[in-house]
């Protein structure tokens, strides 16, 4: 199928389903020009500040975090069904230690608007430029979530709101 520019709303439901199936990948690329991919399990799409926004949550300990901070942009990519094992690998292996693109046969290709690439094998791509970021304010988080998700950890997520600059999807 051919990649086509689409309105992000066309891809919302499919992207949410992909979260449930653990098939959503985040790509960051810093000044070195070498991209990294990681699996993400949390995110949301919608309209904030009259702009289309993709909100992601990344822990500062993750390698991709520093790449996103350097560049101020990221791409979110949805794998097709049947590639859950690729997502599992990308979520359990650090890009500090291995090139996950090479290890799993993923192909970084230029995005339409950003320096950060998209993943050729994916069926949906969101190109996002960060317009807001903030650390998670743990004092404002409901206690069951704080203890249930984080336990004794102090590696709390940072929230990144990326304006969706472009959305591409496989379409006939």
HELIX and SHEET records of a PDB file:
HELIX    1   1 UNK A    8  UNK A   11  5                                   4    
HELIX    2   2 UNK A   12  UNK A   20  1                                   9    
HELIX    3   3 UNK A   63  UNK A   71  1                                   9    
HELIX    4   4 UNK A   84  UNK A   92  1                                   9    
HELIX    5   5 UNK A  100  UNK A  104  1                                   5    
HELIX    6   6 UNK A  138  UNK A  140  5                                   3    
HELIX    7   7 UNK A  143  UNK A  145  1                                   3    
HELIX    8   8 UNK A  146  UNK A  150  3                                   5    
SHEET    1   A 4 UNK A   2  UNK A   5  0                                        
SHEET    2   A 4 UNK A 157  UNK A 171 -1                                        
SHEET    3   A 4 UNK A  51  UNK A  59 -1                                        
SHEET    4   A 4 UNK A  43  UNK A  48 -1                                        
SHEET    1   B 6 UNK A   2  UNK A   5  0                                        
SHEET    2   B 6 UNK A 157  UNK A 171 -1                                        
SHEET    3   B 6 UNK A 122  UNK A 135 -1                                        
SHEET    4   B 6 UNK A  73  UNK A  79 -1                                        
SHEET    5   B 6 UNK A  24  UNK A  29 -1                                        
SHEET    6   B 6 UNK A  35  UNK A  39 -1                                        
SHEET    1   C 2 UNK A 108  UNK A 109  0                                        
SHEET    2   C 2 UNK A 118  UNK A 119 -1                                        
END                                                                             
